[in-house]
Amino acid sequence: MMKRSAIVALILAFLLAVLAGCGSSGTNTSDQPAANAGTVASTAPSVPPTDNRESRPPAASPQSSGDGLLKVHFLDVGQADSILVQFPNGQNMLVDAGNNDDGPAVVSYLKSKGVSRIDYLVATHPHEDHIGGMDNVIRAFNIGRVYMPRVTTTTKTFEDVLLAVKEKGLKISTARAGVTVLDQGSLKVNFVAPCGSNYEDLNNWSAVTRIQYGSTSFLLAGDAEAQSEEEMLASGANLKADVLKVGHHGSSSSTSPAFLKAVAPKYAIISVGAGNDYGHPHKETLAKLANAGIRVYRTDRDGTVVFTSDGKNISVEKLGSTIRPRAPDAGGVAPAATVTPTGSKSGYIGNKNSKKFHRPDCRWAAEIAPHNRVEFGTREEAIAAGYVPCKVCRP
């Protein structure tokens, strides 16, 4: 009970800091949309302050002086989102960081690309498949500015991110429509959503980012659904983009016809896990993209996908599975590849962080960090310990 009260108190204090800085109400939700936040504790520890002031952007990252190219990496993190943006001025932005288990892999990928500083860190919304690995990222890199929408959850995942921000002494800037992240000549980055301040569905709180470089542009839609899309259209914001990161992993609840027409992309990229339980991407969304003549890339089939712009032209590179092992395509969505952990004699493998348990041959079990790994002899033992079954291997 004490631990739960501490979590709720931490989140309450964060919400109050947001309200003080924004002058408008936030919404408490759980990782599932429209769930209640729970009982609020009467006292709260200090939390990272929220900074809503505009300021000059951080200095260019020391590892690069910029090569005149904009590179947008859509990382293969399964049924989750993580996007690395390397700006032509040498700065870096990371939008989301996958699930809890993805943190180390995201950190490793960024380091392999020469990243030592993240100038702009964006948590689109507090669902685990978007912010799960963000605490790992915050602790591993020098961080410039952190952007988050003004909404909270009572999950441990969200608490972990807040604690990592606090440990680094960082401030949180509010991600909302109209906020400019970067404006340097031919390079401009701004948020076009969320436009409102009261959503029942946590997905609609998603910070939607538009990047303009020269005559090329990208729109990163997070998990924004139809309500948010309608508000973006009504706002009159420029939504045109050559590349659209399709909302909500290709769910039919996103990518409405009017929104797709306004964006009018040449390319679409869907961050999605192979064989996921949600049926993403939905056939309705794929049909809309196909009918519009849009070239579609998918991380479940193409692995990590990198778009490179010189300000006039865009090229695309499929890196394959840079994060997760996968089986070859077999005329459809590739089945989840499996890797058997060495030395495991248990019936099931649990993840202390995500509180999920897996079969020993599940690909997710193979990627659990040693300090987060727990072994169970039986399925009943795992459930009794408060763990829930993996939706991929279905133990």
N, C-alpha and C positions, 0 to 999 in steps of 0.2 A: 504493500500500500504506500509506503513511504517513497519508494522509487517512482511509482505512478504519480503521486502528488508532486514530486519534484519536477517530473516531465511537464505536467500540466502547468505548474507555476512558471517554469521557464518559458513556455510558449505564451502564456498570458502576458508576461512581462514584455516579450517581443512584440506582441500585438499592440500593447499599450504604447510602446515606442513608435510603432508604425502610425498609430492613430494620432499621436502628438505631432508627428512630422507631416502627416498628410491632410489632417483636418477632415477625414471622411472615414466611414466605417469599413472594417474588414470583416471577413467571414471565417469562422472556425469550422473546419471539416476534418474528417478522417481521410485515410487513403482511399476510401470508397466515397463517391460523390454523395452529398446530402446527408452524411452521417453526422451524429452529434459529437461535439468535442469532449463531453464528459464534465465532471464536476471540477470547478475552478478552485485552486488552493488559495488560502487567504494571504499568503506571503509569497514572494518570488525573488530569486537571485537576480543579479544584474545580468543583462544580455547585451548583444551587440547593438549599438545605436543605429537608427535609420537615418541616412543622409539623403535629403531630397534636393539639395542645392546642385545647380549646374556648375561645373568647373572645367578648367582646361584638361584635356585628356592626358593620361600619363605619358611619360617620355617613351620613346621607342625602345623595344626590348634590346638588351645588350648583345644578344647572340646574333642579331641580324640588323643590317642597315636598310633592309628592304631591297627586293630585286625587281620591283615594278610589276609583280604578279600578285593577284589575289588567288589564294587557294582555299577551297572549302572542302574539308574532309568529312564525309558522313561515315562514322565508324560502325563497323559491324559488331554491335553489342546485343545481338539477338532481339528479343521482344522489348526493346528499349530505345532510347535516343541518346546520342552524344555526337556533337558536331564541333570540329576544330576549324576555326577560321584564321588563316594566316594572311594578314593585311600587307599590301605593297609597301607600307612604311616600316615594316619590321615588327609591328605589334601583333599580338595574338588574342583571340577571343575564343572561349569555350562555352558552348551552349549545351547544358545538361551533361550528365556523366554516367548514364546507364544505371543498371540495378546495383544493389549493394555488392554483389559478387564481382561486378565489373570494374570496381575502383582500381585495383592493381593493374589490370590490363589497359585501362584508359591512361593511367599514369605512364606505363611503359611505352605505349604508342606515342604519346606526346613527346617523351624524351627521345624516342627514335627519330623524331622529326626536328630535333634541335631546339625544342621548346624548353626554356628555363624560367620563363615568366609568363603569366597569364594576365594581360593588361585589363581584360574585361571578362568577368565570369558571370554567366547568366543561368539562373535556375528558372526555367520557364514556368513551372508550377510544382507543388510539393508532392507529386506522386513518386513512389519508390523507383519506378522504371526511368525516371528522369533525374532524380537527385541522389539516388542510392550511393553512387561512387564519388559524390562531390566532396565528402569529408576527406577522402584519400587525396583527392586533387588539391584541396586547400592546404593540406599539410605538406604536400610534396613540392609545391612551387611557390615562388614569390607571386603574390596576387596584387593587382592594382585595384580595380573597382568591382564590387559585387552587386549584381542587380537581381531582385526578386519581386514578384507581385506582392501586394499587401494582403496576403491571405495566409493563414496558419493551419497546421494540422496537429494532432496530439500523438503522432507516431514517433517511435524511436528513431526512425530514419531522419525525420525532420529535426529532431533534437540533436542528432549527431552532427548535422550540418551547422546548426546554430552554435554548438559548442566549438566546432572547428573554426568558425568565423570569429568567435569570441577569443579563442586561444591566440589567434594571429593579430588581434587588436584591430580587426577590419570593421568598416561601416557598411551598412546595407543601403543601397540606393533603390528607390521604388521603380520597378519596371511597369510602365503604363503607356498608353497611347499618347503620342506627342513628345515623348522624351527622346532627345538626341544623344546618342552615345558617342559618336565621332563625326566630325565635319571638317575635313581637310581637303580642300580643292575638289578633285574629281571623286573623292572617297567620302561617302556619307553612310552612317549607320543610325537607324532610329527604330523605335517601337511603334507599331500601329495597333497594338492591342496589349492588354485588355482596355476596352473603352469604358466599361462600367465599374461598379463597386459592389455589386450584389448578385452573386451567381449561386444557384443551387448545385450546379455541376462543377466540380473543381477543374475539369478540363477547360472550361471557358475562362478561367483565370489566366490561361497560358499567355506568357509574354511572346508576342509574335514580332519577329525581327526582320526588318528589310535592310538589305545591303545594296548600295549603289556604287559601282566603280566604273567610271567612264560611261559608256552607253550600255553596260551590262548590269544585271541586277538579280538578286536572290531574295526569296521570301521564305523564312523559316517559321512554319505555322504551329510548332509545338503540338499540343493535342486540342487546339481550338476547334470547337464544333459549330453547328449551324447558327446558334445564337450569337456567338462572337463574330462569325463571318458576316452576319447581317449588320451588326454594329459597325464593323470595319467598312462595309459598303456605305452605310449611312453617314459615316464620318467624313467621307470625301477624300480620305487619305489615298495617296498614290500606292496602289497595290500591284502595279504591273511588274512582272519579273520574268526573266528568262528561265530561271530554275525555281521550281516550287518544291519545298520539303512538304510533302503531303501531310495534312493534319491527322493526328490520332492513328498512326500506323496504317492508314488506308481504310479506316472504318467508314461505313456508310453514313455515320452521323456527322461526318465532315465532308469538305469538298463539294459544297452545293453548286448547282449549275451556274447560278449568278456569280458566285465567288470565283469559280474557275474561269468564267468568261472575263471577269475583271482582271484577273492575274494574267491570263493568256500566256502561259509558259510554253517554252519550246521543249523543256525537259522537266520531268518529275522524278523525285527520289523518294522511295518509301522505306523508312526504317522499320524493319519487321523481323520477327523470329520465325525460323522454319517450323512448320507443324504446330503453330501456336493454337491454344484452346479457343481463341476468339474468332478464328476464321479470317483473320487479317492477312492480306488486304481483301476487303469484301468485293465480290464480283461486280456490284453496282458501281463502285468507285473505279475499278479497272475499266469497266465499259465506258464510263464518262471520259476517262483519260484517252482511251483508244479512239473514241468517236471524235475527240478534239484533235486527233493527230499528234498527240504528245508522246515523245519518246520516254519510256519509263525504265528506271533503274530500281533495283530492290536489293537490300542488303542480305536478304535470305538466299538470294541466288548469285549476286555479284560480289558479295563480301563488302569490304570498305570501298567506297566510291569517292574519287577526288575530282572536283571540278576546278579548272584553272582558267582565270580570265586575265587578259592583258589590257582590259579596259574596252576592247572592241570585239574580241572573239573569245569563245569559250571552248575549251577542250575537255574531254572526259576520260578518266583512267579508272579501270576496275582493278583493284589490288587483290581481289580474292579474299579469302578468309584470313585477315590479319589479326583478328582477335580470338575467334573461336574455331575449333575444328569442325568440319562439316563433311558430309558424304557428297559424292558427285551428283549433279542433277540427273533425274531419271524420268524425263518427260513431264516434269511438274515441279512442285515445290520440293526441294531437297529435304529428305528426312534428317532429323537431328543426328549428328554423328555421335558415337559413344566412345569414351576412353575409360578403361578400367583403372582405377587408382591402384598403384602398386602397394603391396603389403597390407591391403585391407581384408580382414577376415570377418567383418561385421555384416549383419544382414542389411543394415541401412546406414546412410551417412547423413548427419544433420549439419546445418549451418547455424551456428550460434547467433549470427548477426541477423539473418533473414527469418530465422525460426522455421525453416522448411527442411524436410528430409527427403532423401533421394535413394534410388537404387545405387549400388556400388559402381555399376557400369554407366551411370548417367553422366553426360558431358558436364553438367553443372557440378556434380560431386567431385569431378576431377579438378575443378578450378577453385575449390574452397581452400582458403588460406589455412595453414596448419593451426594457427591460434583460434580460428573460428570453427574448427572441425570437431564433431562429436560423433561417436559410433553407438548404434543401437542394435541389440540382438534381434528384436522383433518389431514389427509395425506397431503393435499395441504399446510397446515401451516408448516409442517415439511420440505417439499421440498423447500418451499419459504425461509426457514431459512438456507438453504444450506445443509440439511441432506440427506443422501441417504438411500434407503430401505435395510433392512437386507436381506441377501440371504438365510437365513434359514427359517424364518417365513413368508417372502414375504408380508409385510404389504401393 
